[in-house]
């Protein structure tokens, strides 16, 4: 039995991460350790960047799996055993060599995220039963037809990514996707847009660049990346081919409306300042922990009690919304403790990353911190006579074996965040903190970052009992090209009348 598997078994772990050159060599010589499939308590399994060419049938034994991450391997097919994992919420098979996917994948009734980007798929099965599906990424494949997902059974689908394929048409049934917020179809063979696209009333991001659109006026709008104008144009100029029952009831007022102010208990005011903070995204994060959103919350007033509750809220969100930091990680900083200038989100080798971790007196390397935390965890586990880790120690598997660690550094090059493990003492928030810089990172999707951020801001405004002033933070690449803006004008849309969002 491999030492990583044996350790997971002896410590009754619920997560196992295997990847890198050493694991790839083992798999190449002796295949995957069958002991993995005796760990029936696993809820998170990650085998990445190896020579794995097939998923063993024994995968079906892991009935408690909620996340199965198998990106960057050499898989050519999806074992039917995966479709029997009824608790599965995340399936990541990006960067493999898949040529087909079995229709049985529609049996995964609890799935939330499918990631099949960078494969060789020429077709994709019809989905009806995956009613909880929120994100489907089929970009960078060989699809010639739009996937058969445009039905009312997939009413929760909010992100559909199909860029870099050979798709020729968008079906008129696209209007059935009532929750669709992101539709990416750049670099395909689309010549026209159906009028039913305007029925996707929640659509905020529509990517259509590099398609042979025949309407020149529409093509100009697409090149300018103006989603609202594209939708308005489609509504006015593109005929509908499918009949659709008109929705009953009057149109609801937008959340930004200044009317009926008294109905709202809390207010978030969003500012789009020209001199807002900026984060530069280094190219290296794409292979480690690619996604990041951030914002600045100003003039916060904490008491001893509300500050303690805020820390408890963060911890709770890490366990729930962030799926034990598997899907995303939240970090908060005292903005007034940061020097002026842009921040940078990058990666460093474990021995070169230097950080003074939260509540620690000295600075240390990422490698030393990992070793120290692992030693502490083992000693604590023996002392308490437990089989599992607790506290920050239970997240160590998320970086185990990594050749580079992600980090956020200030304008002076000091590391202030080492996700998903810890923040730095130098930017630690306290009761007296007035201006909060909040960052959320993820290795899976930008959508998951936004979900965690929105949840935290909702909890924060209800906790402090006064209006929140939220300033937009922009993220760019090293050349200055805009990558992410948060909150954009389409973010922070809350259901009900409890929270009002007012934008500049």
C-alpha positions as a Python dict, from the first residue, in 0.01 Angstrom:
ca = {
    (1, 'X'): (0, 0, 0),
    (2, 'X'): (130, 345, -92),
    (3, 'X'): (238, 550, 213),
    (4, 'X'): (-15, 828, 130),
    (5, 'X'): (-296, 572, 116),
    (6, 'X'): (-179, 396, 430),
    (7, 'X'): (-165, 727, 617),
    (8, 'X'): (-514, 820, 500),
    (9, 'X'): (-642, 484, 620),
    (10, 'X'): (-471, 494, 960),
    (11, 'X'): (-588, 850, 1025),
    (12, 'X'): (-938, 783, 891),
    (13, 'X'): (-908, 1077, 651),
    (14, 'X'): (-1195, 1183, 432),
    (15, 'X'): (-973, 1341, 168),
    (16, 'X'): (-688, 1205, -47),
    (17, 'X'): (-477, 1405, -294),
    (18, 'X'): (-223, 1234, -520),
    (19, 'X'): (-30, 1401, -799),
    (20, 'X'): (303, 1490, -951),
    (21, 'X'): (597, 1308, -1106),
    (22, 'X'): (649, 1051, -831),
    (23, 'X'): (286, 938, -838),
    (24, 'X'): (295, 933, -1220),
    (25, 'X'): (599, 704, -1212),
    (26, 'X'): (431, 466, -967),
    (27, 'X'): (118, 447, -1179),
    (28, 'X'): (329, 385, -1489),
    (29, 'X'): (513, 96, -1325),
    (30, 'X'): (250, -74, -1110),
    (31, 'X'): (-84, 94, -1177),
    (32, 'X'): (-303, 272, -926),
    (33, 'X'): (-284, 141, -569),
    (34, 'X'): (-600, -72, -518),
    (35, 'X'): (-587, 26, -151),
    (36, 'X'): (-743, 358, -251),
    (37, 'X'): (-1073, 184, -308),
    (38, 'X'): (-1080, 44, 45),
    (39, 'X'): (-1108, 401, 178),
    (40, 'X'): (-1486, 398, 164),
    (41, 'X'): (-1511, 702, 393),
    (42, 'X'): (-1351, 933, 135),
    (43, 'X'): (-1559, 1230, 27),
    (44, 'X'): (-1281, 1399, -174),
    (45, 'X'): (-1043, 1220, -411),
    (46, 'X'): (-793, 1409, -626),
    (47, 'X'): (-553, 1231, -864),
    (48, 'X'): (-396, 1486, -1099),
    (49, 'X'): (-101, 1535, -1335),
    (50, 'X'): (-18, 1164, -1364),
    (51, 'X'): (-5, 893, -1632),
    (52, 'X'): (-341, 750, -1524),
    (53, 'X'): (-501, 605, -1838),
    (54, 'X'): (-812, 438, -1698),
    (55, 'X'): (-1040, 457, -1396),
    (56, 'X'): (-1067, 116, -1226),
    (57, 'X'): (-1410, -43, -1181),
    (58, 'X'): (-1352, -34, -805),
    (59, 'X'): (-1424, 341, -811),
    (60, 'X'): (-1789, 246, -756),
    (61, 'X'): (-1700, 134, -403),
    (62, 'X'): (-1638, 493, -293),
    (63, 'X'): (-2004, 567, -235),
    (64, 'X'): (-1936, 865, -5),
    (65, 'X'): (-1743, 1063, -268),
    (66, 'X'): (-1871, 1415, -319),
    (67, 'X'): (-1576, 1545, -522),
    (68, 'X'): (-1379, 1347, -779),
    (69, 'X'): (-1092, 1543, -934),
    (70, 'X'): (-898, 1367, -1211),
    (71, 'X'): (-767, 1655, -1419),
    (72, 'X'): (-446, 1650, -1625),
    (73, 'X'): (-416, 1274, -1671),
    (74, 'X'): (-437, 1048, -1979),
    (75, 'X'): (-792, 920, -1948),
    (76, 'X'): (-961, 822, -2274),
    (77, 'X'): (-1293, 706, -2132),
    (78, 'X'): (-1513, 750, -1827),
    (79, 'X'): (-1568, 429, -1630),
    (80, 'X'): (-1937, 358, -1574),
    (81, 'X'): (-1857, 306, -1206),
    (82, 'X'): (-1829, 684, -1171),
    (83, 'X'): (-2194, 720, -1273),
    (84, 'X'): (-2291, 510, -970),
    (85, 'X'): (-2150, 760, -720),
    (86, 'X'): (-2484, 901, -609),
    (87, 'X'): (-2341, 1160, -366),
    (88, 'X'): (-2108, 1313, -625),
    (89, 'X'): (-2133, 1692, -654),
    (90, 'X'): (-1814, 1774, -845),
    (91, 'X'): (-1658, 1580, -1133),
    (92, 'X'): (-1342, 1736, -1279),
    (93, 'X'): (-1198, 1554, -1582),
    (94, 'X'): (-1029, 1853, -1744),
    (95, 'X'): (-715, 1811, -1955),
    (96, 'X'): (-747, 1442, -2040),
    (97, 'X'): (-799, 1260, -2371),
    (98, 'X'): (-1168, 1175, -2343),
    (99, 'X'): (-1335, 1097, -2675),
    (100, 'X'): (-1680, 1013, -2541),
    (101, 'X'): (-1889, 1025, -2226),
    (102, 'X'): (-2150, 762, -2143),
    (103, 'X'): (-2519, 866, -2133),
    (104, 'X'): (-2522, 709, -1784),
    (105, 'X'): (-2364, 1030, -1658),
    (106, 'X'): (-2720, 1162, -1641),
    (107, 'X'): (-2764, 932, -1338),
    (108, 'X'): (-2558, 1166, -1118),
    (109, 'X'): (-2861, 1335, -968),
    (110, 'X'): (-2666, 1538, -708),
    (111, 'X'): (-2399, 1671, -941),
    (112, 'X'): (-2339, 2048, -928),
    (113, 'X'): (-2027, 2091, -1143),
    (114, 'X'): (-1903, 1908, -1453),
    (115, 'X'): (-1561, 2007, -1590),
    (116, 'X'): (-1462, 1844, -1920),
    (117, 'X'): (-1253, 2125, -2066),
    (118, 'X'): (-950, 2039, -2286),
    (119, 'X'): (-1054, 1692, -2403),
    (120, 'X'): (-1139, 1539, -2742),
    (121, 'X'): (-1517, 1514, -2713),
    (122, 'X'): (-1706, 1521, -3040),
    (123, 'X'): (-2043, 1479, -2872),
    (124, 'X'): (-2196, 1498, -2525),
    (125, 'X'): (-2492, 1298, -2389),
    (126, 'X'): (-2834, 1448, -2329),
    (127, 'X'): (-2897, 1557, -1970),
    (128, 'X'): (-3237, 1561, -1797),
    (129, 'X'): (-3194, 1417, -1449),
    (130, 'X'): (-2898, 1625, -1329),
    (131, 'X'): (-3138, 1884, -1193),
    (132, 'X'): (-2887, 2035, -948),
    (133, 'X'): (-2627, 2098, -1219),
    (134, 'X'): (-2501, 2456, -1198),
    (135, 'X'): (-2176, 2458, -1401),
    (136, 'X'): (-2101, 2267, -1722),
    (137, 'X'): (-1763, 2332, -1885),
    (138, 'X'): (-1711, 2168, -2226),
    (139, 'X'): (-1476, 2429, -2368),
    (140, 'X'): (-1175, 2329, -2580),
    (141, 'X'): (-1320, 2010, -2724),
    (142, 'X'): (-1438, 1903, -3074),
    (143, 'X'): (-1813, 1949, -3038),
    (144, 'X'): (-1997, 2017, -3363),
    (145, 'X'): (-2340, 2042, -3203),
    (146, 'X'): (-2471, 2236, -2907),
    (147, 'X'): (-2502, 1990, -2613),
    (148, 'X'): (-2855, 1866, -2540),
    (149, 'X'): (-2900, 2049, -2212),
    (150, 'X'): (-3163, 2307, -2306),
    (151, 'X'): (-3459, 2169, -2115),
    (152, 'X'): (-3655, 2271, -1807),
    (153, 'X'): (-3504, 1986, -1607),
    (154, 'X'): (-3178, 2184, -1596),
    (155, 'X'): (-3335, 2500, -1460),
    (156, 'X'): (-3044, 2545, -1216),
    (157, 'X'): (-2775, 2558, -1486),
    (158, 'X'): (-2607, 2898, -1443),
    (159, 'X'): (-2274, 2859, -1628),
    (160, 'X'): (-2239, 2693, -1969),
    (161, 'X'): (-1891, 2712, -2121),
    (162, 'X'): (-1856, 2592, -2481),
    (163, 'X'): (-1578, 2809, -2626),
    (164, 'X'): (-1311, 2666, -2860),
    (165, 'X'): (-1532, 2406, -3031),
    (166, 'X'): (-1692, 2373, -3376),
    (167, 'X'): (-2056, 2443, -3284),
    (168, 'X'): (-2262, 2588, -3569),
    (169, 'X'): (-2594, 2684, -3412),
    (170, 'X'): (-2754, 2777, -3081),
    (171, 'X'): (-3085, 2591, -3038),
    (172, 'X'): (-3406, 2786, -2992),
    (173, 'X'): (-3462, 2585, -2673),
    (174, 'X'): (-3186, 2792, -2506),
    (175, 'X'): (-3466, 2995, -2348),
    (176, 'X'): (-3551, 2701, -2119),
    (177, 'X'): (-3233, 2769, -1919),
    (178, 'X'): (-3398, 3020, -1690),
    (179, 'X'): (-3103, 3047, -1448),
    (180, 'X'): (-2832, 3091, -1710),
    (181, 'X'): (-2591, 3371, -1613),
    (182, 'X'): (-2279, 3282, -1813),
    (183, 'X'): (-2275, 3152, -2172),
    (184, 'X'): (-1933, 3128, -2337),
    (185, 'X'): (-1931, 3039, -2707),
    (186, 'X'): (-1622, 3213, -2840),
    (187, 'X'): (-1420, 3051, -3120),
    (188, 'X'): (-1700, 2842, -3276),
    (189, 'X'): (-1884, 2847, -3613),
    (190, 'X'): (-2198, 3035, -3513),
    (191, 'X'): (-2349, 3261, -3782),
    (192, 'X'): (-2667, 3384, -3613),
    (193, 'X'): (-2840, 3402, -3275),
    (194, 'X'): (-3193, 3278, -3197),
    (195, 'X'): (-3447, 3524, -3061),
    (196, 'X'): (-3506, 3290, -2768),
    (197, 'X'): (-3169, 3396, -2630),
    (198, 'X'): (-3345, 3705, -2497),
    (199, 'X'): (-3558, 3477, -2277),
    (200, 'X'): (-3247, 3408, -2068),
    (201, 'X'): (-3325, 3707, -1850),
    (202, 'X'): (-3048, 3641, -1597),
    (203, 'X'): (-2774, 3622, -1861),
    (204, 'X'): (-2490, 3856, -1760),
    (205, 'X'): (-2189, 3721, -1950),
    (206, 'X'): (-2224, 3628, -2318),
    (207, 'X'): (-1899, 3541, -2495),
    (208, 'X'): (-1930, 3517, -2874),
    (209, 'X'): (-1603, 3651, -3008),
    (210, 'X'): (-1438, 3485, -3309),
    (211, 'X'): (-1754, 3345, -3466),
    (212, 'X'): (-1854, 3406, -3832),
    (213, 'X'): (-2161, 3616, -3738),
    (214, 'X'): (-2330, 3730, -4060),
    (215, 'X'): (-2497, 4040, -3910),
    (216, 'X'): (-2227, 4310, -3910),
    (217, 'X'): (-2397, 4534, -3654),
    (218, 'X'): (-2432, 4238, -3418),
    (219, 'X'): (-2071, 4141, -3482),
    (220, 'X'): (-1958, 4488, -3374),
    (221, 'X'): (-2151, 4460, -3046),
    (222, 'X'): (-1996, 4120, -2985),
    (223, 'X'): (-1644, 4254, -3043),
    (224, 'X'): (-1714, 4524, -2786),
    (225, 'X'): (-1823, 4260, -2531),
    (226, 'X'): (-2150, 4437, -2443),
    (227, 'X'): (-2380, 4161, -2323),
    (228, 'X'): (-2683, 4380, -2251),
    (229, 'X'): (-2664, 4547, -2590),
    (230, 'X'): (-2628, 4209, -2761),
    (231, 'X'): (-2937, 4075, -2586),
    (232, 'X'): (-3135, 4391, -2665),
    (233, 'X'): (-3033, 4367, -3029),
    (234, 'X'): (-3128, 4000, -3047),
    (235, 'X'): (-3464, 4077, -2888),
    (236, 'X'): (-3534, 4345, -3148),
    (237, 'X'): (-3393, 4182, -3462),
    (238, 'X'): (-3381, 3803, -3424),
    (239, 'X'): (-3707, 3612, -3478),
    (240, 'X'): (-3815, 3343, -3238),
    (241, 'X'): (-3873, 2997, -3379),
    (242, 'X'): (-4002, 2823, -3065),
    (243, 'X'): (-4326, 2897, -2889),
    (244, 'X'): (-4294, 2974, -2521),
    (245, 'X'): (-4570, 3025, -2270),
    (246, 'X'): (-4560, 3378, -2139),
    (247, 'X'): (-4482, 3402, -1774),
    (248, 'X'): (-4762, 3520, -1552),
    (249, 'X'): (-4746, 3811, -1315),
    (250, 'X'): (-4600, 4156, -1324),
    (251, 'X'): (-4231, 4227, -1356),
    (252, 'X'): (-4057, 4253, -1023),
    (253, 'X'): (-3865, 4571, -944),
    (254, 'X'): (-3488, 4544, -953),
    (255, 'X'): (-3293, 4514, -632),
    (256, 'X'): (-3123, 4847, -706),
    (257, 'X'): (-3449, 5038, -712),
    (258, 'X'): (-3467, 5333, -477),
    (259, 'X'): (-3839, 5279, -427),
    (260, 'X'): (-3983, 5097, -130),
    (261, 'X'): (-3667, 5159, 71),
    (262, 'X'): (-3844, 5082, 393),
    (263, 'X'): (-3894, 4720, 287),
    (264, 'X'): (-3521, 4652, 312),
    (265, 'X'): (-3352, 4579, 644),
    (266, 'X'): (-2993, 4614, 518),
    (267, 'X'): (-2809, 4807, 246),
    (268, 'X'): (-2487, 4740, 53),
    (269, 'X'): (-2354, 5041, -139),
    (270, 'X'): (-2124, 4948, -427),
    (271, 'X'): (-1868, 5202, -551),
    (272, 'X'): (-1688, 5184, -886),
    (273, 'X'): (-1395, 5409, -795),
    (274, 'X'): (-1139, 5490, -1065),
    (275, 'X'): (-855, 5452, -814),
    (276, 'X'): (-980, 5126, -669),
    (277, 'X'): (-733, 4859, -554),
    (278, 'X'): (-585, 4635, -823),
    (279, 'X'): (-452, 4280, -816),
    (280, 'X'): (-213, 4155, -1085),
    (281, 'X'): (-264, 3789, -1176),
    (282, 'X'): (53, 3604, -1264),
    (283, 'X'): (25, 3344, -1541),
    (284, 'X'): (159, 3070, -1311),
    (285, 'X'): (-159, 3061, -1099),
    (286, 'X'): (-348, 2895, -1387),
    (287, 'X'): (-189, 2558, -1312),
    (288, 'X'): (-216, 2583, -933),
    (289, 'X'): (-513, 2789, -810),
    (290, 'X'): (-638, 2997, -1099),
    (291, 'X'): (-944, 3190, -981),
    (292, 'X'): (-961, 3495, -753),
    (293, 'X'): (-1212, 3768, -672),
    (294, 'X'): (-1162, 4048, -421),
    (295, 'X'): (-1334, 4360, -291),
    (296, 'X'): (-1276, 4635, -34),
    (297, 'X'): (-1531, 4685, 243),
    (298, 'X'): (-1489, 5028, 403),
    (299, 'X'): (-1593, 5189, 734),
    (300, 'X'): (-1672, 4862, 910),
    (301, 'X'): (-1750, 4888, 1280),
    (302, 'X'): (-1687, 4578, 1492),
    (303, 'X'): (-1752, 4520, 1860),
    (304, 'X'): (-1578, 4245, 2053),
    (305, 'X'): (-1887, 4030, 2009),
    (306, 'X'): (-1950, 4097, 1638),
    (307, 'X'): (-1581, 4050, 1556),
    (308, 'X'): (-1582, 3709, 1724),
    (309, 'X'): (-1898, 3617, 1534),
    (310, 'X'): (-1744, 3731, 1205),
    (311, 'X'): (-1451, 3493, 1253),
    (312, 'X'): (-1701, 3217, 1334),
    (313, 'X'): (-1892, 3297, 1015),
    (314, 'X'): (-1574, 3259, 808),
    (315, 'X'): (-1500, 2924, 968),
    (316, 'X'): (-1855, 2807, 909),
    (317, 'X'): (-1848, 2910, 543),
    (318, 'X'): (-1523, 2721, 493),
    (319, 'X'): (-1701, 2407, 609),
    (320, 'X'): (-2025, 2464, 415),
    (321, 'X'): (-2027, 2693, 110),
    (322, 'X'): (-1654, 2639, 50),
    (323, 'X'): (-1686, 2258, 88),
    (324, 'X'): (-1409, 2235, 350),
    (325, 'X'): (-1194, 2468, 136),
    (326, 'X'): (-1208, 2220, -153),
    (327, 'X'): (-1413, 2453, -374),
    (328, 'X'): (-1293, 2793, -245),
    (329, 'X'): (-1111, 2970, 39),
    (330, 'X'): (-1184, 3305, 204),
    (331, 'X'): (-914, 3541, 331),
    (332, 'X'): (-959, 3878, 504),
    (333, 'X'): (-701, 4155, 550),
    (334, 'X'): (-678, 4488, 730),
    (335, 'X'): (-640, 4713, 426),
    (336, 'X'): (-487, 4994, 631),
    (337, 'X'): (-193, 4768, 719),
    (338, 'X'): (-99, 4727, 352),
    (339, 'X'): (151, 4961, 181),
    (340, 'X'): (24, 5165, -117),
    (341, 'X'): (44, 4999, -457),
    (342, 'X'): (-89, 4699, -647),
    (343, 'X'): (-103, 4350, -504),
    (344, 'X'): (8, 4043, -698),
    (345, 'X'): (-140, 3694, -701),
    (346, 'X'): (132, 3449, -800),
    (347, 'X'): (301, 3118, -711),
    (348, 'X'): (633, 3033, -550),
    (349, 'X'): (827, 2713, -477),
    (350, 'X'): (757, 2596, -118),
    (351, 'X'): (1111, 2678, -5),
    (352, 'X'): (1098, 3032, -147),
    (353, 'X'): (757, 3136, -15),
    (354, 'X'): (817, 3331, 308),
    (355, 'X'): (525, 3416, 535),
    (356, 'X'): (456, 3503, 898),
    (357, 'X'): (146, 3288, 951),
    (358, 'X'): (-148, 3408, 1157),
    (359, 'X'): (-81, 3397, 1531),
    (360, 'X'): (283, 3293, 1482),
    (361, 'X'): (576, 3507, 1603),
    (362, 'X'): (821, 3431, 1322),
    (363, 'X'): (837, 3416, 947),
    (364, 'X'): (900, 3079, 781),
    (365, 'X'): (898, 2918, 439),
    (366, 'X'): (595, 2744, 299),
    (367, 'X'): (783, 2413, 318),
    (368, 'X'): (872, 2466, 684),
    (369, 'X'): (517, 2571, 767),
    (370, 'X'): (377, 2257, 606),
    (371, 'X'): (621, 2037, 801),
    (372, 'X'): (549, 2220, 1127),
    (373, 'X'): (172, 2196, 1085),
    (374, 'X'): (194, 1828, 997),
    (375, 'X'): (403, 1758, 1308),
    (376, 'X'): (162, 1956, 1525),
    (377, 'X'): (-131, 1769, 1374),
    (378, 'X'): (20, 1427, 1444),
    (379, 'X'): (112, 1521, 1800),
    (380, 'X'): (-233, 1666, 1867),
    (381, 'X'): (-403, 1363, 1720),
    (382, 'X'): (-202, 1129, 1944),
    (383, 'X'): (-260, 1348, 2249),
    (384, 'X'): (-635, 1360, 2194),
    (385, 'X'): (-642, 996, 2080),
    (386, 'X'): (-825, 1087, 1762),
    (387, 'X'): (-813, 942, 1414),
    (388, 'X'): (-866, 1271, 1233),
    (389, 'X'): (-706, 1613, 1214),
    (390, 'X'): (-877, 1929, 1337),
    (391, 'X'): (-848, 2303, 1278),
    (392, 'X'): (-618, 2428, 1004),
    (393, 'X'): (-433, 2095, 1006),
    (394, 'X'): (-716, 1919, 825),
    (395, 'X'): (-652, 2129, 512),
    (396, 'X'): (-288, 2026, 466),
    (397, 'X'): (-375, 1760, 208),
    (398, 'X'): (-485, 2040, -28),
    (399, 'X'): (-121, 2144, -86),
    (400, 'X'): (56, 1816, -18),
    (401, 'X'): (304, 1730, -294),
    (402, 'X'): (265, 2061, -478),
    (403, 'X'): (576, 2196, -652),
    (404, 'X'): (449, 2556, -625),
    (405, 'X'): (226, 2726, -369),
    (406, 'X'): (-20, 3009, -449),
    (407, 'X'): (20, 3337, -263),
    (408, 'X'): (-97, 3698, -258),
    (409, 'X'): (183, 3951, -204),
    (410, 'X'): (167, 4325, -132),
    (411, 'X'): (346, 4598, -329),
    (412, 'X'): (665, 4536, -129),
    (413, 'X'): (670, 4165, -210),
    (414, 'X'): (555, 4048, 135),
    (415, 'X'): (326, 3745, 131),
    (416, 'X'): (-5, 3830, 299),
    (417, 'X'): (-202, 3521, 199),
    (418, 'X'): (-116, 3155, 139),
    (419, 'X'): (-442, 2994, 24),
    (420, 'X'): (-594, 2761, 116),
    (421, 'X'): (-389, 2739, 440),
    (422, 'X'): (-343, 3073, 617),
    (423, 'X'): (-316, 3451, 603),
    (424, 'X'): (-24, 3655, 727),
    (425, 'X'): (10, 3816, 1069),
    (426, 'X'): (118, 4140, 897),
    (427, 'X'): (-232, 4204, 756),
    (428, 'X'): (-433, 4039, 1034),
    (429, 'X'): (-777, 4186, 1102),
    (430, 'X'): (-869, 4295, 1456),
    (431, 'X'): (-1164, 4446, 1643),
    (432, 'X'): (-1044, 4792, 1543),
    (433, 'X'): (-1017, 4709, 1171),
    (434, 'X'): (-1219, 4958, 967),
    (435, 'X'): (-1134, 4867, 607),
    (436, 'X'): (-1147, 4503, 503),
    (437, 'X'): (-984, 4362, 191),
    (438, 'X'): (-1156, 4032, 121),
    (439, 'X'): (-1020, 3777, -127),
    (440, 'X'): (-1168, 3446, -233),
    (441, 'X'): (-966, 3194, -435),
    (442, 'X'): (-1053, 2865, -603),
    (443, 'X'): (-889, 2603, -821),
    (444, 'X'): (-1226, 2511, -977),
    (445, 'X'): (-1420, 2814, -1103),
    (446, 'X'): (-1477, 3186, -1075),
    (447, 'X'): (-1842, 3114, -1002),
    (448, 'X'): (-1752, 2935, -678),
    (449, 'X'): (-1543, 3235, -570),
    (450, 'X'): (-1838, 3467, -627),
    (451, 'X'): (-2079, 3242, -440),
    (452, 'X'): (-1855, 3241, -133),
    (453, 'X'): (-1795, 3618, -152),
    (454, 'X'): (-2162, 3699, -190),
    (455, 'X'): (-2251, 3474, 104),
    (456, 'X'): (-1988, 3637, 325),
    (457, 'X'): (-2101, 3991, 237),
    (458, 'X'): (-2462, 3897, 308),
    (459, 'X'): (-2365, 3759, 648),
    (460, 'X'): (-2146, 4061, 722),
    (461, 'X'): (-2408, 4327, 649),
    (462, 'X'): (-2660, 4145, 867),
    (463, 'X'): (-2402, 4109, 1144),
    (464, 'X'): (-2269, 4464, 1177),
    (465, 'X'): (-2610, 4632, 1163),
    (466, 'X'): (-2509, 4924, 940),
    (467, 'X'): (-2470, 4990, 568),
    (468, 'X'): (-2172, 4828, 398),
    (469, 'X'): (-1959, 5039, 164),
    (470, 'X'): (-1809, 4799, -92),
    (471, 'X'): (-1550, 4922, -343),
    (472, 'X'): (-1477, 4729, -658),
    (473, 'X'): (-1138, 4555, -694),
    (474, 'X'): (-1000, 4492, -1041),
    (475, 'X'): (-776, 4201, -1139),
    (476, 'X'): (-557, 4223, -1449),
    (477, 'X'): (-291, 4013, -1616),
    (478, 'X'): (71, 4127, -1605),
    (479, 'X'): (20, 4326, -1927),
    (480, 'X'): (-266, 4524, -1774),
    (481, 'X'): (-553, 4351, -1954),
    (482, 'X'): (-864, 4334, -1738),
    (483, 'X'): (-943, 3981, -1618),
    (484, 'X'): (-1197, 4013, -1334),
    (485, 'X'): (-1389, 4298, -1171),
    (486, 'X'): (-1573, 4242, -845),
    (487, 'X'): (-1839, 4332, -771),
    (488, 'X'): (-1949, 4399, -1128),
    (489, 'X'): (-2289, 4543, -1202),
    (490, 'X'): (-2426, 4190, -1232),
    (491, 'X'): (-2295, 4065, -898),
    (492, 'X'): (-2462, 4089, -556),
    (493, 'X'): (-2819, 4017, -663),
    (494, 'X'): (-3006, 3897, -355),
    (495, 'X'): (-3342, 3723, -346),
    (496, 'X'): (-3621, 3871, -136),
    (497, 'X'): (-3632, 4218, 16),
    (498, 'X'): (-3391, 4180, 307),
    (499, 'X'): (-3082, 4335, 142),
    (500, 'X'): (-3088, 4634, -93),
    (501, 'X'): (-2790, 4695, -324),
    (502, 'X'): (-2728, 5056, -431),
    (503, 'X'): (-2467, 5112, -703),
    (504, 'X'): (-2279, 5427, -808),
}
